[in-house]
Amino acid sequence: MVCDVLTLYGEVAAGLPKIEDDEPFLFTRDVLAEPPSTMTTDRMVLRGYQVPTNGHYLSDTVELLGTPDMMRAFACLLLAVLLHPLPGEVELRFTHPASNVKRIRIRLQHYGTDGEPLTTMRWSAAEPNYWASPLFFRYEVGTPVGYIGDRDARPLLVLTDESEVGGAGVEWMQHRDTAVGFGPDVALAYIARHILDAAISGHQLTVDLWDDSENGPLRQHSAELRLGFPDYPIYEDLVPPLPID
């Protein structure tokens, strides 16, 4: 099996706290390797579909399946994107045949003092003497995830096509193969924290990160995020099978 996520972040993920008595863990740029702009995994499955919501319209759901260790490594990738100024986007490609969503683009743009986005080209020409990005992320088991009061700063997960141009009609809706997330820095940290917490139990779990109200945990009209572990209903029916531990 090929998994760039485990190769880069598996060791860090294995050492994360799992019970409340464990010492808090401090994520920094020294702890998490800078991610490449493109990565591949066949140890997770990413699926997208629509479900009836509130009885009168359809909403998008994105379902991520994997072991608790794999989920922790994925959360480490999210935090690496959060903490490193480059790249501004990482595309993680899902090669397992059960994935009808073939990629997720984790996008978080960092900016220089001139207000312009930092890019690899700008960085190679002259490293900026200042950029804005978090210094660390502290993870402690049992600490509440919290609530993001600014509606525009809440996580946003979008199902679209590879070009992200958009479209309309049933056929386009059914063939969307790209997910894009998760918004600004606080939103990315929120999702990473939620995944780390969910991975502790490692049991069947629907992370109900969708609420069609102004006070929901995600930005309105975001896709719902569901996490599935090895006892998730469809997990054992995947071909080829995913790891169970």
Order of alpha helices (4+ residues) and beta strands (2+ residues): alpha-beta-beta-beta-beta-alpha-beta-beta-beta-alpha-beta-beta-beta-alpha-beta-alpha-beta
